[in-house]
Amino acid sequence: MRAEPQIQPLEPTPLAMQQLQRIERASFSEPWSMAEFDFLASDERSVQVGLWCDEHLAGYAMALIDTEDCHLINLAVEMAYRRQGWGKQLVLALLDITAARGGRACHLEVRVSNDAAIQLYTGLGFHQTGIRLRYYTKPTEDACVMQCPLPLQAGRVMDLMENRNG
């Protein structure tokens, strides 16, 4: 019987990086390379959290935090753990870390066709601030630019955490 997944820091161990790459390849048409993940891990502005079920990595979220701004740059959850609220919990963990460091806003880009992700981010308080034309390749597609103010209201955070699937 597997333990309930836990969100914890994502340390760039060889095993974690191998599992991260597996999820990345299964989730994106143009996955990041190991060199890109290694570079991100070495950046002092980088914050990375993982969804762990014992030693098994089932998802991750990554951001760059610079002074008062957070850029959510990557979020992926393994297929077997999707639609269970884990993506929301990963983003909330990053937003909490950002707010604790004095962050006042978080922004991101998402494919305009990715309705599930847009719905997730909207439910967390993000709103569209623009479009980046031809931002993505494989296939070429525009990005919806979204942003939310930080910190999230305390009551809102509690509601979101209690209703993981909502």
Secondary structure, DSSP 8 states (H G I E B T S, - for coil): -----EEEE----HHHHHHHHHHHHHH-SS---HHHHHHHHH-TTEEEEEEEETTEEEEEEEEEEETTEEEEEEEEE-GGGTTTTHHHHHHHHHHHHHHHTT--EEEEEEETT-HHHHHHHHHTT-EEEEEEEEEETTTTEEEEEEEEESS--HHHHHHHHH-TT-
